């Protein structure tokens, strides 16, 4: 099927972006995870969209390096939608670009859930078990079967996700441009994005305290009997809030990481905190 594009974006631009999705994880790092790789994959599209608007191009590249984390092969769907929204922003100065970040944040969770549960945790295991049966018998079809059975579907998801993400994004926002639905969508997407970030904080930041008071049956655990009764995950929440405030004050990520390491070692040595 022929890809629908604007007067600027051509199929070859999407092909370039498609191939770049395969190396997206090469620049993974803790502060932005796939953010830099996402901007790298989007660059061929953004350069065409903003070819006569260098200031907006700089703004867009910076925006697209924001925190991003999703099952790699599902990222192209968000890329397609992002491209359509960036194109809207290039031609409409009244378009709010923060909507782009909100939509990205709201889609990361659902697409990761689909990608991780269906493909990574289910289909990949099925492919591995079938391929292993051949490999244990010394049959060369084992590794070949796994490579084909797993990579063909994920590659198709990459391409068609990019294609339909773009075409659906264009038609979707064209139909809603004259209504207030985009504003509401942006608002609720922001809420959903914050929920996703909050869930990630609870899941990935592990911090407890072994401090307790009293002895025997009267022993009171600060973690179990106090913090968990107030708000489960209170310490991770406070740690995340402190880092957020430091970032808002302009403290570099490197100093925050170093400070976290030093404080962690000291608190662990004096048995104030534990993982």
C-alpha positions in Angstrom: 0.0 0.0 0.0 1.2 3.5 -0.8 2.2 5.7 2.1 0.2 8.9 2.3 2.5 11.9 2.9 2.5 15.6 2.8 4.1 17.7 0.1 7.3 17.6 2.2 7.4 14.1 3.6 8.1 11.3 1.1 8.3 7.6 1.5 12.1 7.7 1.4 12.0 9.9 4.6 9.9 7.3 6.4 12.2 4.6 5.2 15.2 6.4 6.7 13.3 6.9 10.0 12.2 3.2 9.9 15.8 1.9 9.7 16.9 4.2 12.5 14.5 2.6 14.9 16.7 -0.5 15.0 19.5 1.5 16.6 17.3 3.5 18.9 18.4 1.5 22.0 22.2 2.1 21.3 22.0 5.5 23.1 20.0 4.3 26.1 20.9 6.1 29.3 19.3 6.5 32.7 18.0 10.1 32.6 16.2 9.9 29.2 16.4 6.2 28.4 15.4 6.0 24.7 15.0 9.8 24.3 18.1 10.6 22.4 17.6 7.5 20.1 14.0 8.6 19.5 15.2 12.1 18.3 17.8 10.4 16.1 15.2 8.3 14.4 12.9 11.3 14.0 15.5 13.5 12.5 14.9 12.7 8.8 11.3 13.5 9.2 11.8 16.7 11.3 14.4 18.1 8.9 11.9 17.8 6.1 9.0 19.2 8.1 11.0 22.2 9.4 13.4 22.6 6.4 12.6 26.4 6.1 12.2 26.9 9.9 15.5 26.3 11.6 14.3 27.7 15.0 11.3 25.4 15.1 13.6 22.5 14.1 15.9 23.2 17.0 12.9 23.4 19.3 11.5 20.2 17.9 14.8 18.3 18.2 15.1 19.4 21.8 11.5 18.4 22.5 12.0 14.9 21.0 15.0 14.2 23.2 12.7 14.2 26.3 12.4 11.0 28.4 11.0 8.2 26.2 10.7 4.5 27.0 8.6 2.0 25.1 9.1 -1.5 23.6 11.5 -0.6 20.8 9.5 -2.0 17.9 6.4 -0.2 19.1 8.2 3.2 19.1 7.5 3.7 15.4 3.7 4.1 16.0 4.4 7.0 18.3 6.9 8.4 15.8 4.2 8.4 13.1 1.8 10.3 15.3 4.5 12.7 16.5 5.5 13.4 12.9 1.9 14.3 12.0 1.6 16.6 15.0 5.0 18.3 14.3 3.8 18.9 10.8 0.7 20.5 12.2 2.8 22.7 14.4 5.0 23.7 11.4 2.0 25.2 9.6 -0.1 26.4 12.5 1.5 28.8 15.0 -1.5 28.5 17.3 -0.9 24.7 17.7 0.3 24.0 21.3 3.5 21.9 21.0 3.2 20.7 24.6 0.4 18.5 23.3 3.0 16.4 21.4 4.9 15.6 24.6 1.6 14.8 26.4 0.5 12.4 23.6 3.9 10.7 23.7 3.8 10.2 27.4 0.2 8.9 27.3 1.1 6.3 24.6 4.3 4.9 26.2 2.5 2.9 28.9 -0.2 1.2 26.7 2.2 0.4 23.9 4.8 -0.9 26.3 2.2 -3.1 27.9 1.2 -4.5 24.5 4.8 -4.9 23.3 6.1 -6.5 26.5 3.2 -8.8 27.3 2.3 -10.0 23.8 5.7 -10.0 22.0 8.5 -10.0 24.6 6.9 -12.2 27.2 4.6 -14.4 25.1 5.5 -14.7 21.4 9.3 -14.6 22.0 9.0 -17.5 24.5 6.9 -19.5 22.1 9.4 -18.9 19.3 12.3 -19.9 21.7 10.6 -23.1 22.8 9.9 -24.2 19.3 13.4 -23.3 18.1 15.0 -25.0 21.1 13.4 -28.3 20.2 15.1 -28.2 16.8 18.4 -26.9 18.2 18.6 -29.7 20.9 18.6 -32.2 18.1 21.4 -30.4 16.3 19.1 -29.0 13.6 20.3 -25.7 12.0 16.6 -24.8 11.6 16.5 -24.0 15.3 18.3 -20.6 15.3 17.0 -19.8 11.8 13.4 -20.4 12.8 13.7 -18.2 15.9 15.3 -15.3 14.0 12.5 -15.4 11.3 9.5 -16.2 13.6 10.4 -13.4 16.0 11.9 -10.7 13.8 9.5 -10.7 10.9 6.4 -9.8 13.0 8.3 -7.1 15.0 9.8 -5.6 11.8 6.3 -5.4 10.2 5.0 -3.7 13.4 7.8 -1.2 13.0 7.0 -0.3 9.4 3.2 -0.4 9.5 3.1 1.3 13.0 5.1 4.2 11.5 2.9 4.3 8.4 -0.5 4.2 10.0 0.6 6.2 13.0 1.3 9.1 10.6 -1.8 8.7 8.4 -4.2 8.3 11.3 -2.5 11.2 13.2 -3.0 13.6 10.2 -6.7 12.7 9.7 -7.4 12.6 13.4 -6.0 16.1 14.1 -7.5 17.6 10.9 -10.9 16.5 12.0 -10.5 17.9 15.5 -8.6 21.1 14.7 -11.7 23.3 14.8 -13.1 21.8 18.1 -12.1 21.9 21.7 -11.5 18.2 21.8 -7.8 18.6 21.3 -7.5 20.8 24.4 -9.4 18.2 26.4 -7.3 15.4 24.9 -4.1 17.3 25.8 -5.3 17.8 29.4 -6.3 14.2 30.0 -3.2 13.0 28.2 -1.1 15.0 30.6 -3.0 13.5 33.6 -2.4 10.0 32.1 1.3 10.8 31.5 1.7 11.8 35.2 0.0 8.6 36.3 2.4 6.6 34.1 5.4 8.5 35.6 4.0 7.9 39.1 3.6 4.2 38.5 7.2 4.0 37.2 8.5 5.8 40.3 6.7 3.2 42.5 8.0 0.3 40.4 11.6 1.3 39.8 12.7 3.3 42.8 13.2 0.9 45.7 14.0 2.5 49.1 13.3 1.2 52.6 14.5 1.8 56.1 15.4 -0.9 58.6 15.1 1.4 61.5 12.9 0.1 64.3 12.1 1.1 68.0 11.4 -1.1 71.0 11.9 -4.8 71.6 10.0 -8.0 71.3 6.3 -7.7 70.8 6.4 -4.0 71.3 8.9 -3.5 68.5 7.8 -0.8 66.1 9.1 -0.8 62.5 9.5 2.7 61.0 9.0 1.3 57.5 6.1 -1.1 58.1 4.2 0.5 61.0 4.7 4.2 60.1 5.6 4.9 56.5 3.6 2.1 54.9 0.6 3.1 57.0 0.8 6.8 55.8 1.6 6.3 52.1 3.0 3.0 50.7 6.2 4.0 48.8 6.6 7.2 50.7 10.4 7.2 50.7 10.7 6.6 46.9 8.2 9.4 46.4 10.2 11.8 48.5 13.5 10.8 46.8 11.9 11.4 43.4 10.5 14.7 44.5 13.9 15.9 45.8 15.6 15.0 42.5 12.8 16.8 40.6 13.3 20.0 42.7 17.1 19.7 42.1 16.5 19.5 38.3 14.2 22.4 38.4 16.9 24.4 40.2 19.3 23.6 37.4 21.5 21.0 39.1 23.1 18.8 36.5 22.1 15.1 36.2 25.8 14.1 36.8 25.9 15.8 40.2 22.5 14.3 41.2 23.7 10.8 40.3 26.9 11.3 42.3 25.0 12.8 45.2 22.6 9.8 45.2 25.5 7.4 45.2 27.2 9.1 48.1 24.1 9.4 50.2 23.2 5.8 49.4 26.5 4.5 50.6 26.4 6.6 53.8 22.8 5.6 54.6 23.6 1.9 53.9 26.7 2.0 56.1 24.8 3.4 59.1 21.8 1.1 58.4 19.5 4.0 57.8 18.3 2.8 54.4 18.1 -0.5 52.5 17.1 -1.6 49.0 
